[in-house]
Amino acid sequence: MKLILAIVQDKDSKLLSSEFIDANVRATKLSTTGGFLKSGNTTFLIGIEDERVDEVLQIIKDSAQTREQFMTPPVHLDTTADSTMSYPIEVQVGGATVFVLPIEQFERF
């Protein structure tokens, strides 16, 4: 058994949740926040048999796409006025951060 922790952007969570249902993958969905943009994320907790890990990773890879987004860097008050002028920059967001952990024991009651 493995525990897969998959952190995806909220925009991808609905599709990913549907794909898990279609593939008969049980997942617990948690609302989380973090990352560079401090934006809304969803963390999925998945207990899965070893032989299905690659299948689940492929579902995540296919459902959680990276995209480009403009953001304005934060203004620092300890700099001169000219250097505080913030211009939007394009950053890559989305995709998934995935951890696969061994499980010593798994029970379902």
N, C-alpha and C positions, 0 to 999 in steps of 0.2 A: 504494500500500500504506500501511496505517496499523498502528501498534502500539497496542493498547488495553490499559491497565493498569486492572484493576478490583479494588478492595479491598472485600470483603464480610465480614460476620460468619460465623464457622464454621457457625452454625445454618443459613445460607442456601447454603452451598457445595455440599452434596450435590445439592440441587434444581437449582442453577445448572449444575453439571457435567453433569447428566442432560439439561438443556435444550440445552446446547451440543452434546452428542452427537446429540440428535434433529435439530438444525438443521445438522448436518455442519460445526460450527465447531470447529477444533482449538485447544485451549487448554492451556497449561502451568499447573499448579496449584502454588502455593508456600504453605507455612504461615508466617504472619507474626503479629506481636504489636504492639499499639500502640493509640493512641486514648485518649480520656478515661478509660475504665475499664481500660485496659491488658489488654484481653481478647483471646482468640484470634480471629484473622482469617485469611482466605484471600485471597491475591492471585493473580489470573489474568492471564497474559500471552497475548495473542491477536494474531497477525499476520493481518490480514484485508484483502481488496480494498476499495478506496474505496467502491464501490457497495453493500457489505454492512455498512458501519459503522452505519447507522441501525437495521438489523435486529438487530445484536448489542446495541446500546444498549437497544433495546426488550426484548430477552430479559433483560438485566440488571435493568432497571427492574421488569419483571414478577416476577422471582424474588427480588430482595433487598428485603424489606419492612422498613419501620421499625416499631418496637414500643416500648412503654413498659416500663421496668425500674426497680426500686428499688435504690438504692445508698446506702451510708453514707459521707459525706465523710471524708477523713482527719483525724485528730486532730493538732493542732499543739501541741508541748510548750512553746512560748514564750508561751502565753496562760494566763489564770486558769482554775481548775478549772471554774467555771460555764460558761465559753465553750467548753470542750472536750467538752461533752456533745454527741455526734453523734446526729442523728436521720436516719433514712433519708429520702432525697428521690427523687422520681420524675424520671427522665431519659429522653430519647428515644435509642434505640440502633438499630442496623441500617441498612438502606439500603445504598447503595454510594457509594464515592468512585471516580470514573472519570477517567482521563487518556487522551486520544487524541493520539498523536504521529505525525508524518510519518516514513516509512521511506525512506531513500535507496536501499537495496538489500536484497533478501530472497532467500535461497537455501534450498533444501531438498535435502539430499544423502542 
